[in-house]
């Protein structure tokens, strides 16, 4: 895929999933400590979230850093916005803000799906 | 000049920090001792006042990019205002190891 096609694909994933993490590996088999800790923080909220394994998609691995001008993995998107990488996600989790943000995003998405 | 010193110098010039610590944590990872793969930056500065976390991290990433680009695999970033730094008891967060719990 070209860069433009890949960025459009990422944009679709971010817009269609209220909570999504781009990570190395999967939440059950993370391949990097930073991805492991960030996905574990999301699991700990008890809220639903999607994940994309960047190691399984070379195009996304290459072009994701350009999507929101964020150079590293993991990247966590909540309600269509970049929430942060590993460090920010852990800080948000520690303050309880991660749960609040994920819950709000999931409820908003459920409400708009029900209205359709 | 080591990469830690170069990172420290750039951030000091740009952010006039109250506190800054740059740790080379490459020895915790497969790159081995002496590598320049993993760094952790802790910066306390008034410049972060009123900025969200994403904006703060972008700022740090942009400032250090000239020396870390293409070299550094992982850059942990912890940013605080002087008040936030006091609230957390002046404690630097711990970094994860590369393969998480698998490598202990």
Backbone of each chain as ProteinMPNN parsed JSONL, in Angstrom:
{"seq_chain_A": "XXXXXXXXXXXXXXXXXXXXXXXXXXXXXXXXXXXXXXXXXXXXXXXXXXXXXXXXXXXXXXXXXXXXXXXXXXXXXXXXXXXXXXXXXXXXXXXXXXXXXXXXXXXXXXXXXXXX", "coords_chain_A": {"N_chain_A": [[0.839, -1.203, 0.0], [0.382, 2.297, -0.626], [1.736, 5.238, 1.015], [-0.301, 7.146, 1.412], [-2.641, 5.572, 1.127], [-2.284, 3.848, 3.27], [-2.313, 5.615, 5.449], [-4.943, 6.47, 5.246], [-6.257, 4.109, 5.816], [-5.465, 3.711, 8.486], [-6.655, 5.961, 9.596], [-9.337, 5.284, 9.278], [-9.494, 3.086, 11.023], [-8.975, 4.327, 13.464], [-11.104, 6.1, 13.659], [-13.283, 4.401, 13.654], [-13.095, 2.811, 15.862], [-13.616, 3.193, 19.223], [-11.669, 2.964, 21.232], [-8.368, 2.279, 20.697], [-5.301, 0.533, 20.395], [-2.146, 0.762, 18.949], [0.311, -1.509, 18.697], [3.332, -3.412, 19.5], [3.122, -6.682, 18.881], [0.537, -8.535, 20.6], [-2.148, -7.935, 22.987], [-2.197, -10.247, 24.62], [0.147, -11.514, 23.885], [2.478, -9.645, 24.029], [5.207, -7.965, 22.372], [7.072, -6.225, 23.239], [8.274, -4.3, 25.935], [7.166, -1.789, 26.431], [4.831, -1.732, 24.9], [3.599, -3.822, 26.163], [3.15, -2.88, 28.791], [1.485, -0.674, 28.317], [-0.755, -1.837, 27.04], [-1.564, -3.521, 29.056], [-2.389, -1.705, 30.976], [-4.647, -0.739, 29.732], [-6.217, -3.063, 29.62], [-6.599, -3.391, 32.352], [-8.464, -1.431, 32.931], [-10.843, -2.614, 32.399], [-12.408, -1.928, 30.337], [-13.606, -2.168, 26.919], [-11.419, -2.572, 24.144], [-9.77, -2.094, 20.955], [-7.05, -3.622, 19.139], [-4.085, -3.15, 17.151], [-1.625, -5.006, 15.703], [1.403, -3.886, 15.057], [3.636, -5.157, 14.134], [2.718, -7.094, 12.501], [1.879, -5.868, 10.26], [3.502, -4.44, 7.856], [3.18, -2.019, 6.43], [1.649, -0.346, 8.082], [3.391, -0.301, 10.247], [5.488, 1.132, 9.112], [4.313, 3.597, 8.367], [2.649, 4.631, 10.38], [3.934, 6.413, 12.291], [3.804, 8.851, 10.932], [1.181, 9.559, 10.953], [0.029, 10.999, 13.18], [2.214, 12.492, 13.657], [3.887, 11.242, 15.552], [6.547, 9.615, 16.9], [6.929, 7.016, 17.935], [6.126, 3.605, 19.073], [4.145, 2.049, 21.62], [1.001, 3.448, 20.314], [-1.813, 5.111, 21.471], [-5.172, 5.55, 20.859], [-8.028, 7.354, 21.665], [-11.404, 7.885, 21.356], [-10.99, 8.871, 18.759], [-8.797, 10.521, 19.003], [-5.274, 11.055, 19.507], [-4.167, 9.734, 22.43], [-1.796, 9.199, 23.65], [1.546, 7.804, 24.13], [3.275, 5.037, 25.616], [4.23, 6.05, 28.155], [2.519, 8.242, 28.756], [0.05, 6.947, 28.772], [0.327, 5.273, 30.992], [0.538, 7.182, 33.002], [-1.979, 8.365, 32.782], [-3.504, 6.176, 33.497], [-2.752, 5.795, 36.144], [-3.863, 7.998, 37.393], [-6.517, 7.539, 37.1], [-7.746, 8.607, 34.997], [-7.578, 7.348, 32.524], [-9.437, 5.232, 32.539], [-11.796, 6.749, 32.759], [-11.749, 8.188, 30.342], [-11.768, 6.102, 28.409], [-14.15, 4.795, 29.002], [-16.045, 6.817, 28.547], [-15.636, 7.188, 25.797], [-16.367, 4.676, 24.769], [-19.048, 4.558, 25.534], [-20.105, 6.709, 24.144], [-19.713, 5.839, 21.521], [-21.309, 3.542, 21.486], [-23.822, 4.689, 21.837], [-24.061, 6.21, 19.5], [-24.024, 4.185, 17.61], [-26.353, 2.814, 18.245], [-28.22, 4.648, 17.537], [-28.233, 4.582, 14.842]], "CA_chain_A": [[0.0, 0.0, 0.0], [1.119, 3.556, -0.597], [1.656, 5.968, 2.281], [-1.632, 7.765, 1.502], [-3.616, 4.496, 1.374], [-2.082, 3.343, 4.629], [-2.787, 6.628, 6.402], [-6.411, 6.444, 5.17], [-6.663, 2.895, 6.532], [-5.28, 3.996, 9.912], [-7.676, 6.94, 9.972], [-10.581, 4.527, 9.406], [-9.418, 2.288, 12.264], [-9.041, 5.236, 14.62], [-12.442, 6.692, 13.714], [-14.312, 3.371, 13.855], [-12.89, 2.136, 17.145], [-13.52, 4.23, 20.256], [-10.386, 2.833, 21.925], [-7.508, 1.371, 19.929], [-3.86, 0.634, 20.644], [-1.191, 0.236, 17.969], [1.338, -2.06, 19.583], [4.172, -4.501, 19.015], [2.535, -7.899, 19.424], [-0.877, -8.477, 20.961], [-2.25, -7.793, 24.446], [-1.855, -11.496, 25.307], [1.539, -11.856, 23.557], [3.187, -8.42, 23.642], [6.592, -8.203, 21.936], [7.903, -5.107, 23.683], [7.871, -3.93, 27.291], [6.345, -0.574, 26.423], [3.512, -2.156, 24.42], [3.051, -4.69, 27.202], [2.645, -2.086, 29.92], [0.367, 0.169, 27.886], [-1.952, -2.654, 26.802], [-2.013, -4.022, 30.365], [-3.127, -0.605, 31.619], [-5.971, -0.688, 29.095], [-6.93, -4.242, 30.111], [-6.936, -3.169, 33.759], [-9.647, -0.571, 33.074], [-12.042, -3.425, 32.202], [-13.127, -1.412, 29.173], [-13.31, -2.814, 25.647], [-10.577, -1.818, 23.211], [-9.229, -2.821, 19.81], [-5.597, -3.461, 18.992], [-3.462, -3.441, 15.862], [-0.242, -5.455, 15.876], [2.174, -3.214, 13.997], [4.649, -6.086, 13.608], [2.058, -7.956, 11.517], [1.499, -5.053, 9.104], [4.678, -3.613, 7.56], [2.786, -0.669, 5.985], [1.282, 0.424, 9.276], [4.64, -0.121, 11.004], [6.295, 2.175, 8.474], [3.683, 4.912, 8.17], [1.922, 5.151, 11.545], [4.562, 7.597, 12.894], [3.453, 10.073, 10.202], [-0.258, 9.83, 11.068], [-0.149, 12.112, 14.111], [3.539, 13.005, 13.936], [4.312, 10.651, 16.825], [7.565, 8.745, 16.309], [7.182, 5.721, 18.585], [5.067, 2.654, 19.439], [2.752, 1.995, 21.149], [0.205, 4.672, 20.24], [-3.16, 4.833, 21.969], [-6.163, 6.517, 20.387], [-9.306, 7.275, 22.361], [-12.393, 8.781, 20.742], [-10.444, 9.475, 17.551], [-7.665, 11.414, 19.286], [-4.085, 10.463, 20.119], [-4.103, 9.946, 23.885], [-0.38, 9.22, 23.988], [2.306, 6.57, 24.029], [3.291, 4.232, 26.848], [4.404, 6.835, 29.385], [1.306, 9.015, 29.028], [-1.025, 6.004, 29.104], [0.525, 4.836, 32.383], [0.195, 8.314, 33.87], [-3.448, 8.497, 32.76], [-4.049, 5.038, 34.249], [-2.478, 6.007, 37.576], [-4.749, 9.041, 37.916], [-7.913, 7.147, 36.889], [-8.244, 9.323, 33.81], [-7.663, 6.419, 31.393], [-10.743, 4.57, 32.651], [-12.843, 7.728, 32.46], [-11.705, 8.498, 28.902], [-12.163, 4.928, 27.622], [-15.567, 4.556, 29.279], [-16.792, 7.863, 27.833], [-15.54, 6.934, 24.356], [-17.157, 3.486, 24.453], [-20.471, 4.895, 25.679], [-20.451, 7.599, 23.027], [-19.752, 5.011, 20.315], [-22.497, 2.673, 21.605], [-25.005, 5.533, 21.648], [-24.199, 6.599, 18.091], [-24.349, 2.96, 16.868], [-27.747, 2.488, 18.531], [-29.064, 5.64, 16.867], [-28.217, 4.368, 13.391]], "C_chain_A": [[0.87, 1.248, 0.0], [0.966, 4.204, 0.774], [0.244, 6.536, 2.467], [-2.691, 6.717, 1.828], [-3.515, 3.986, 2.803], [-2.598, 4.336, 5.668], [-4.313, 6.686, 6.415], [-6.957, 5.234, 5.93], [-6.569, 3.115, 8.046], [-6.376, 4.946, 10.396], [-9.025, 6.244, 10.163], [-10.611, 3.728, 10.701], [-9.61, 3.169, 13.492], [-10.453, 5.812, 14.785], [-13.513, 5.647, 14.072], [-14.184, 2.615, 15.17], [-12.718, 3.183, 18.245], [-12.212, 4.181, 21.042], [-9.53, 1.846, 21.125], [-6.047, 1.623, 20.264], [-3.101, 0.013, 19.467], [0.018, -0.222, 18.765], [2.195, -3.094, 18.878], [3.697, -5.781, 19.682], [1.061, -7.687, 19.722], [-0.972, -8.328, 22.484], [-1.902, -9.078, 25.203], [-0.414, -11.939, 25.039], [2.293, -10.595, 23.112], [4.646, -8.706, 23.328], [7.531, -7.086, 22.373], [7.378, -4.668, 25.045], [6.936, -2.725, 27.335], [4.928, -0.909, 25.955], [2.813, -3.009, 25.477], [2.424, -3.867, 28.324], [1.447, -1.236, 29.528], [-0.901, -0.666, 27.687], [-2.477, -3.219, 28.125], [-2.812, -2.947, 31.105], [-4.531, -0.497, 31.039], [-6.822, -1.877, 29.543], [-7.445, -3.989, 31.529], [-8.148, -2.25, 33.945], [-10.931, -1.399, 32.998], [-12.865, -2.975, 31.006], [-12.693, -2.148, 27.906], [-12.357, -1.933, 24.831], [-10.1, -2.719, 22.073], [-7.713, -2.688, 19.818], [-5.179, -3.76, 17.555], [-2.019, -3.815, 16.159], [0.598, -4.884, 14.739], [3.256, -4.123, 13.405], [4.053, -6.987, 12.528], [1.658, -7.174, 10.264], [2.625, -4.068, 8.792], [4.319, -2.19, 7.127], [2.441, 0.205, 7.183], [2.522, 0.701, 10.121], [5.437, 1.056, 10.432], [5.641, 3.56, 8.547], [2.937, 5.466, 9.385], [2.592, 6.386, 12.171], [4.189, 8.907, 12.204], [2.002, 10.492, 10.453], [-0.535, 11.022, 11.986], [1.208, 12.693, 14.519], [4.027, 12.544, 15.311], [5.266, 9.516, 16.479], [7.624, 7.308, 16.835], [5.926, 4.875, 18.752], [5.208, 2.359, 20.924], [2.148, 3.387, 20.997], [-1.231, 4.308, 20.614], [-4.097, 5.954, 21.526], [-7.478, 6.286, 21.119], [-10.228, 8.34, 21.778], [-11.776, 9.564, 19.583], [-9.23, 10.363, 17.756], [-6.485, 10.617, 19.84], [-4.076, 10.778, 21.616], [-2.65, 9.984, 24.333], [0.296, 7.902, 23.677], [2.261, 5.851, 25.366], [3.32, 5.098, 28.107], [3.134, 7.597, 29.75], [0.175, 8.085, 29.45], [-0.899, 5.54, 30.555], [0.205, 5.962, 33.365], [-1.321, 8.5, 33.945], [-4.085, 7.374, 33.578], [-3.901, 5.276, 35.753], [-3.445, 7.023, 38.178], [-6.227, 8.675, 37.767], [-8.523, 7.753, 35.636], [-8.419, 8.38, 32.615], [-9.024, 5.713, 31.383], [-11.86, 5.529, 32.243], [-12.908, 8.011, 30.954], [-12.208, 7.328, 28.061], [-13.657, 4.657, 27.775], [-16.42, 5.556, 28.49], [-16.8, 7.596, 26.331], [-16.403, 5.738, 23.955], [-18.654, 3.775, 24.542], [-20.951, 5.776, 24.527], [-20.628, 6.792, 21.738], [-21.0, 4.118, 20.32], [-23.764, 3.473, 21.331], [-25.186, 5.9, 20.179], [-24.503, 5.38, 17.222], [-25.822, 2.633, 17.024], [-28.686, 3.424, 17.767], [-29.163, 5.386, 15.37], [-29.255, 3.353, 12.934]], "O_chain_A": [[1.965, 1.25, 0.561], [0.157, 3.764, 1.591], [-0.337, 6.423, 3.546], [-3.538, 6.933, 2.695], [-4.523, 3.726, 3.459], [-3.241, 3.949, 6.644], [-4.917, 6.921, 7.461], [-7.985, 5.322, 6.6], [-7.478, 2.75, 8.791], [-6.948, 4.757, 11.469], [-9.769, 6.566, 11.089], [-11.627, 3.694, 11.395], [-10.314, 2.805, 14.433], [-10.934, 5.99, 15.904], [-14.517, 5.967, 14.709], [-15.081, 1.858, 15.543], [-11.776, 3.975, 18.204], [-11.7, 5.216, 21.47], [-9.936, 0.705, 20.909], [-5.61, 2.767, 20.399], [-3.383, -1.11, 19.05], [0.674, 0.58, 19.429], [1.845, -3.592, 17.808], [3.845, -5.954, 20.892], [0.422, -6.787, 19.177], [0.006, -8.567, 23.192], [-1.368, -9.011, 26.311], [0.182, -12.647, 25.85], [2.699, -10.49, 21.954], [5.257, -9.582, 23.94], [8.671, -7.021, 21.913], [6.168, -4.667, 25.277], [6.032, -2.654, 28.169], [3.947, -0.438, 26.532], [1.599, -2.926, 25.659], [1.3, -4.135, 28.748], [0.504, -1.089, 30.305], [-1.986, -0.265, 28.108], [-3.685, -3.38, 28.299], [-3.796, -3.252, 31.779], [-5.488, -0.201, 31.755], [-8.012, -1.72, 29.815], [-8.58, -4.329, 31.86], [-8.79, -2.281, 34.994], [-11.982, -0.962, 33.465], [-13.897, -3.569, 30.697], [-11.584, -2.674, 27.819], [-12.476, -0.708, 24.829], [-10.036, -3.941, 22.212], [-7.159, -1.769, 20.42], [-5.836, -4.52, 16.844], [-1.281, -3.051, 16.782], [0.513, -5.343, 13.6], [3.735, -3.879, 12.298], [4.785, -7.577, 11.733], [1.15, -7.76, 9.309], [2.698, -2.993, 9.386], [5.061, -1.252, 7.418], [2.885, 1.349, 7.282], [2.688, 1.801, 10.648], [5.988, 1.867, 11.176], [6.318, 4.566, 8.759], [2.623, 6.656, 9.417], [1.89, 7.324, 12.549], [4.251, 9.968, 12.826], [1.631, 11.638, 10.197], [-1.254, 11.946, 11.607], [1.34, 13.305, 15.579], [4.511, 13.338, 16.118], [4.859, 8.549, 15.835], [8.3, 6.467, 16.242], [4.807, 5.364, 18.595], [6.323, 2.416, 21.442], [2.7, 4.375, 21.481], [-1.782, 3.321, 20.129], [-3.853, 7.134, 21.779], [-7.977, 5.162, 21.183], [-9.888, 9.521, 21.713], [-12.007, 10.765, 19.44], [-8.687, 10.903, 16.792], [-6.67, 9.63, 20.552], [-3.988, 11.939, 22.017], [-2.3, 10.701, 25.27], [-0.282, 7.01, 23.055], [1.33, 6.031, 26.151], [2.519, 4.896, 29.02], [2.717, 7.602, 30.909], [-0.573, 8.395, 30.377], [-1.899, 5.428, 31.264], [-0.339, 5.714, 34.44], [-1.877, 8.754, 35.013], [-5.082, 7.589, 34.266], [-4.812, 4.993, 36.53], [-3.805, 6.916, 39.351], [-7.097, 9.403, 38.244], [-9.658, 7.454, 35.265], [-9.307, 8.586, 31.788], [-9.673, 5.613, 30.343], [-12.755, 5.168, 31.48], [-13.991, 8.064, 30.371], [-12.976, 7.52, 27.118], [-14.342, 4.332, 26.806], [-17.399, 5.176, 27.847], [-17.826, 7.752, 25.669], [-17.086, 5.774, 22.931], [-19.435, 3.293, 23.721], [-22.055, 5.605, 24.011], [-21.559, 7.023, 20.968], [-21.662, 3.956, 19.295], [-24.677, 2.985, 20.666], [-26.305, 5.907, 19.665], [-25.172, 5.514, 16.197], [-26.476, 2.224, 16.066], [-29.798, 3.045, 17.4], [-30.059, 5.904, 14.704], [-29.359, 3.071, 11.74]]}, "seq_chain_B": "XXXXXXXXXXXXXXXXXXXXXXXXXXXXXXXXXXXXXXXXXXXXXXXXXXXXXXXXXXXXXXXXXXXXXXXXXXXXXXXXXXXXXXXXXXXXXXXXXXXXXXXX", "coords_chain_B": {"N_chain_B": [[31.353, 14.076, 23.35], [28.821, 12.415, 25.12], [25.745, 10.752, 24.139], [23.769, 11.071, 26.073], [24.618, 13.447, 27.255], [24.364, 15.192, 25.1], [21.599, 15.152, 24.659], [20.732, 16.174, 27.113], [21.857, 18.726, 27.006], [20.5, 19.928, 24.809], [17.82, 19.921, 25.738], [18.072, 21.431, 28.041], [18.822, 23.931, 27.072], [16.533, 24.567, 25.61], [14.316, 24.352, 27.376], [14.888, 25.325, 29.9], [15.075, 23.772, 32.434], [13.955, 23.025, 35.836], [14.722, 20.683, 36.895], [16.516, 18.008, 35.495], [16.985, 14.792, 34.179], [18.745, 12.459, 32.376], [18.758, 9.218, 31.435], [20.709, 6.579, 30.266], [19.464, 3.659, 29.312], [20.164, 1.465, 27.94], [21.598, -0.78, 28.628], [19.784, -2.41, 29.836], [18.627, -3.782, 27.875], [18.584, -5.694, 24.76], [20.589, -4.604, 23.229], [22.825, -4.311, 24.687], [25.606, -3.404, 26.868], [26.834, -0.089, 26.655], [25.454, 0.582, 24.43], [23.298, 2.761, 22.47], [20.503, 2.69, 22.568], [18.208, 2.802, 24.219], [16.657, 5.27, 26.094], [15.85, 7.294, 28.925], [14.09, 10.137, 29.774], [13.669, 12.62, 32.124], [12.041, 15.512, 32.837], [11.614, 18.58, 34.446], [9.847, 21.458, 34.262], [8.822, 24.884, 34.038], [7.911, 25.49, 31.569], [6.067, 23.619, 30.775], [3.691, 24.23, 31.859], [0.228, 24.461, 31.597], [0.189, 22.956, 29.273], [-0.985, 20.048, 27.531], [-0.398, 16.47, 28.013], [0.287, 15.145, 25.617], [1.147, 17.257, 24.016], [3.366, 18.122, 25.505], [5.085, 15.886, 25.322], [5.467, 15.784, 22.561], [6.895, 18.132, 22.243], [9.313, 17.579, 23.647], [10.185, 15.39, 22.116], [10.612, 16.679, 19.661], [12.644, 18.502, 20.284], [14.829, 16.853, 20.93], [15.163, 15.343, 18.676], [17.163, 15.967, 16.649], [19.501, 14.718, 17.628], [18.745, 12.152, 18.39], [17.412, 10.89, 16.356], [17.038, 8.107, 14.225], [18.873, 6.674, 15.691], [18.179, 6.141, 18.371], [16.146, 3.742, 19.841], [14.127, 3.593, 21.734], [12.546, 6.039, 23.63], [11.88, 7.019, 26.664], [9.681, 9.291, 28.188], [9.186, 11.683, 30.66], [7.379, 14.214, 31.947], [7.045, 17.109, 33.907], [5.497, 19.829, 35.639], [6.913, 22.184, 37.964], [5.239, 22.118, 40.275], [3.758, 19.707, 39.918], [5.827, 17.915, 40.06], [6.692, 18.193, 42.667], [4.366, 17.244, 43.906], [4.453, 14.525, 43.25], [6.468, 13.652, 44.805], [9.104, 13.937, 43.928], [9.924, 11.777, 42.388], [11.333, 9.579, 40.057], [9.836, 7.802, 37.417], [9.864, 4.214, 36.857], [11.301, 2.372, 34.119], [10.083, 0.039, 31.631], [11.367, -3.293, 30.928], [12.686, -4.667, 27.85], [11.266, -6.893, 26.672], [9.153, -7.055, 28.33], [7.592, -8.836, 30.993], [8.564, -11.274, 30.267], [11.35, -11.466, 29.963], [12.066, -10.995, 32.49]], "CA_chain_B": [[30.16, 14.208, 24.199], [27.937, 11.262, 25.018], [24.389, 11.076, 23.692], [23.054, 11.608, 27.243], [25.017, 14.858, 27.418], [23.8, 15.954, 23.985], [20.164, 15.283, 24.932], [20.61, 17.083, 28.255], [22.185, 20.071, 26.562], [19.412, 20.453, 23.969], [16.623, 20.173, 26.549], [18.385, 22.513, 28.981], [18.763, 25.176, 26.304], [15.177, 24.855, 25.132], [13.251, 24.331, 28.388], [15.381, 25.853, 31.187], [14.418, 22.937, 33.445], [14.308, 23.032, 37.256], [15.385, 19.398, 37.113], [16.564, 17.161, 34.305], [17.837, 13.615, 34.263], [18.711, 11.626, 31.178], [19.385, 7.936, 31.744], [20.893, 5.605, 29.191], [19.008, 2.371, 29.85], [20.418, 0.465, 26.901], [22.131, -2.001, 29.226], [18.662, -3.266, 30.242], [18.033, -4.332, 26.659], [19.448, -6.621, 24.022], [21.697, -3.899, 22.583], [24.003, -4.533, 25.515], [26.262, -2.268, 27.509], [27.488, 0.826, 25.735], [24.574, 0.913, 23.318], [22.541, 4.005, 22.548], [19.186, 2.309, 22.04], [17.092, 3.121, 25.116], [16.909, 6.383, 27.008], [14.726, 7.836, 29.695], [14.265, 11.559, 30.036], [12.744, 13.209, 33.097], [12.23, 16.964, 32.779], [10.7, 19.405, 35.233], [10.009, 22.816, 33.737], [7.677, 25.798, 33.958], [7.465, 25.561, 30.177], [4.982, 22.649, 30.563], [2.477, 24.773, 32.465], [-0.866, 24.696, 30.648], [0.272, 22.068, 28.105], [-1.41, 18.663, 27.721], [0.715, 15.515, 27.992], [0.709, 14.878, 24.238], [1.919, 18.432, 23.565], [4.664, 18.106, 26.204], [5.939, 14.835, 24.764], [5.858, 16.212, 21.212], [7.924, 19.156, 22.418], [10.57, 16.905, 23.988], [10.606, 14.61, 20.941], [11.126, 17.588, 18.628], [13.906, 19.11, 20.727], [15.946, 15.9, 20.924], [15.21, 14.626, 17.394], [18.423, 16.101, 15.904], [20.56, 13.794, 18.079], [18.254, 10.797, 18.639], [16.802, 10.339, 15.143], [17.74, 7.029, 13.555], [19.808, 6.008, 16.595], [17.525, 5.697, 19.591], [15.009, 2.861, 19.591], [13.053, 3.906, 22.673], [12.798, 7.225, 24.448], [10.866, 7.238, 27.686], [9.606, 10.724, 28.486], [8.367, 12.029, 31.824], [7.401, 15.677, 32.006], [6.289, 17.648, 35.032], [5.706, 21.204, 36.067], [7.497, 22.133, 39.318], [4.208, 21.712, 41.244], [3.477, 18.275, 39.726], [7.039, 17.206, 40.488], [6.628, 18.189, 44.126], [3.24, 16.382, 44.286], [4.772, 13.103, 43.142], [7.556, 13.348, 45.728], [10.394, 13.976, 43.225], [10.277, 10.387, 42.085], [11.413, 9.26, 38.629], [9.184, 6.508, 37.159], [10.696, 3.126, 36.336], [11.04, 1.976, 32.739], [9.925, -1.402, 31.43], [12.404, -3.973, 30.163], [12.24, -4.683, 26.465], [10.26, -7.9, 26.35], [8.199, -7.111, 29.427], [7.858, -9.775, 32.075], [9.159, -12.494, 29.747], [12.781, -11.503, 30.244], [12.278, -10.634, 33.882]], "C_chain_B": [[29.269, 12.977, 24.01], [26.552, 11.713, 24.563], [23.546, 11.613, 24.852], [23.334, 13.101, 27.4], [24.408, 15.724, 26.323], [22.303, 16.193, 24.203], [19.949, 16.299, 26.061], [20.834, 18.529, 27.832], [21.055, 20.705, 25.743], [18.201, 20.823, 24.817], [16.845, 21.315, 27.534], [18.285, 23.869, 28.283], [17.322, 25.568, 25.998], [14.172, 25.075, 26.262], [13.655, 24.928, 29.746], [14.816, 25.068, 32.374], [14.885, 23.202, 34.883], [15.087, 21.771, 37.595], [15.404, 18.666, 35.781], [17.452, 15.965, 34.586], [17.653, 12.807, 32.993], [19.469, 10.352, 31.487], [19.514, 7.094, 30.486], [20.567, 4.233, 29.777], [19.27, 1.235, 28.872], [20.918, -0.859, 27.48], [21.018, -2.949, 29.693], [18.104, -4.055, 29.054], [19.071, -5.098, 25.853], [20.622, -5.929, 23.341], [22.986, -4.011, 23.404], [24.61, -3.251, 26.042], [26.938, -1.381, 26.468], [26.637, 1.201, 24.543], [23.899, 2.256, 23.526], [21.113, 3.766, 22.079], [18.022, 2.794, 22.899], [17.473, 4.224, 26.098], [15.644, 6.747, 27.774], [15.044, 9.277, 30.063], [13.223, 11.998, 31.063], [13.036, 14.708, 33.141], [11.165, 17.668, 33.603], [10.91, 20.85, 34.788], [8.699, 23.595, 33.788], [7.079, 25.825, 32.554], [6.272, 24.639, 29.914], [3.649, 23.132, 31.125], [1.414, 25.005, 31.388], [-0.827, 23.836, 29.4], [-0.254, 20.693, 28.463], [-0.211, 17.737, 27.599], [1.217, 15.246, 26.574], [1.57, 16.032, 23.718], [3.3, 18.465, 24.224], [5.613, 17.088, 25.587], [6.4, 15.194, 23.355], [7.004, 17.216, 21.294], [9.287, 18.497, 22.685], [11.099, 16.11, 22.782], [11.232, 15.506, 19.885], [12.496, 18.153, 19.008], [15.072, 18.132, 20.585], [16.139, 15.197, 19.579], [16.545, 14.781, 16.64], [19.517, 15.122, 16.36], [20.065, 12.353, 18.263], [17.747, 10.109, 17.368], [17.658, 9.25, 14.513], [18.685, 6.236, 14.45], [19.065, 5.34, 17.751], [16.256, 4.91, 19.259], [13.845, 3.225, 20.499], [13.46, 5.097, 23.536], [11.634, 7.378, 25.425], [10.869, 8.706, 28.059], [8.682, 10.943, 29.68], [8.498, 13.533, 32.035], [6.52, 16.171, 33.145], [6.504, 19.148, 35.138], [6.308, 21.121, 37.474], [6.483, 21.679, 40.381], [3.904, 20.216, 41.157], [4.632, 17.419, 40.261], [7.068, 17.111, 42.021], [5.548, 17.214, 44.604], [3.596, 14.894, 44.223], [6.003, 12.733, 43.978], [8.905, 13.234, 45.054], [10.86, 12.58, 42.818], [10.239, 10.13, 40.575], [10.766, 7.892, 38.386], [10.165, 5.468, 36.614], [10.311, 2.785, 34.905], [10.831, 0.473, 32.65], [11.174, -1.997, 30.78], [11.824, -4.31, 28.805], [11.149, -5.7, 26.18], [9.297, -8.081, 27.521], [8.582, -8.166, 30.422], [8.61, -11.012, 31.587], [10.649, -12.612, 30.043], [13.1, -11.124, 31.692], [12.812, -9.239, 34.012]], "O_chain_B": [[29.001, 12.557, 22.885], [26.23, 12.9, 24.597], [22.711, 12.497, 24.659], [22.431, 13.904, 27.641], [23.986, 16.851, 26.579], [21.8, 17.29, 23.963], [19.086, 17.172, 25.966], [20.105, 19.433, 28.241], [20.698, 21.865, 25.952], [17.621, 21.896, 24.649], [15.924, 22.077, 27.829], [17.737, 24.826, 28.83], [16.938, 26.732, 26.11], [13.267, 25.899, 26.125], [12.82, 25.018, 30.646], [14.147, 25.647, 33.231], [16.041, 23.552, 35.122], [15.976, 21.772, 38.447], [14.429, 18.697, 35.03], [18.534, 16.1, 35.158], [16.528, 12.51, 32.59], [20.668, 10.382, 31.768], [18.553, 6.919, 29.737], [21.294, 3.715, 30.624], [18.663, 0.168, 28.971], [20.694, -1.923, 26.903], [21.259, -4.135, 29.918], [17.216, -4.892, 29.216], [20.251, -5.15, 26.198], [21.562, -6.6, 22.916], [24.087, -3.83, 22.884], [24.176, -2.152, 25.698], [27.541, -1.876, 25.515], [27.033, 2.036, 23.73], [23.925, 2.816, 24.622], [20.574, 4.541, 21.289], [16.97, 3.157, 22.374], [18.463, 4.128, 26.824], [14.525, 6.527, 27.31], [16.113, 9.589, 30.588], [12.028, 11.766, 30.88], [14.155, 15.118, 33.449], [9.973, 17.389, 33.475], [12.004, 21.399, 34.919], [7.616, 23.037, 33.607], [5.903, 26.14, 32.369], [5.54, 24.842, 28.946], [2.608, 22.517, 30.895], [1.676, 25.67, 30.386], [-1.704, 23.954, 28.545], [-0.01, 20.206, 29.567], [0.857, 18.146, 27.145], [2.422, 15.133, 26.349], [2.59, 15.813, 23.065], [4.29, 18.799, 23.574], [6.787, 17.376, 25.355], [7.549, 14.955, 22.985], [7.956, 17.157, 20.516], [10.281, 18.818, 22.034], [12.289, 16.15, 22.468], [12.248, 15.157, 19.283], [13.389, 18.267, 18.169], [16.166, 18.518, 20.174], [17.153, 14.534, 19.363], [17.015, 13.811, 16.045], [20.369, 14.738, 15.559], [20.876, 11.427, 18.29], [17.664, 8.881, 17.316], [18.854, 9.439, 14.291], [19.244, 5.229, 14.015], [19.276, 4.17, 18.068], [15.408, 5.366, 18.491], [12.691, 3.17, 20.074], [14.558, 5.148, 24.09], [10.545, 7.813, 25.05], [11.931, 9.306, 28.229], [7.551, 10.457, 29.708], [9.59, 14.05, 32.271], [5.393, 15.709, 33.323], [7.559, 19.668, 34.773], [6.215, 20.072, 38.113], [6.842, 20.931, 41.291], [3.803, 19.536, 42.178], [4.425, 16.349, 40.833], [7.425, 16.077, 42.585], [5.751, 16.461, 45.557], [3.113, 14.098, 45.029], [6.518, 11.62, 43.865], [9.776, 12.514, 45.543], [12.045, 12.258, 42.9], [9.248, 10.424, 39.907], [11.102, 6.924, 39.068], [11.168, 5.811, 35.989], [9.146, 2.893, 34.522], [11.333, -0.281, 33.483], [11.949, -1.277, 30.151], [10.609, -4.249, 28.616], [10.183, -5.373, 25.491], [8.698, -9.145, 27.679], [9.767, -8.381, 30.679], [9.224, -11.721, 32.384], [11.155, -13.696, 30.333], [14.262, -10.956, 32.061], [13.049, -8.77, 35.125]]}, "name": "protein", "num_of_chains": 2, "seq": "XXXXXXXXXXXXXXXXXXXXXXXXXXXXXXXXXXXXXXXXXXXXXXXXXXXXXXXXXXXXXXXXXXXXXXXXXXXXXXXXXXXXXXXXXXXXXXXXXXXXXXXXXXXXXXXXXXXXXXXXXXXXXXXXXXXXXXXXXXXXXXXXXXXXXXXXXXXXXXXXXXXXXXXXXXXXXXXXXXXXXXXXXXXXXXXXXXXXXXXXXXXXXXXXXXXXXXXXXXXX"}
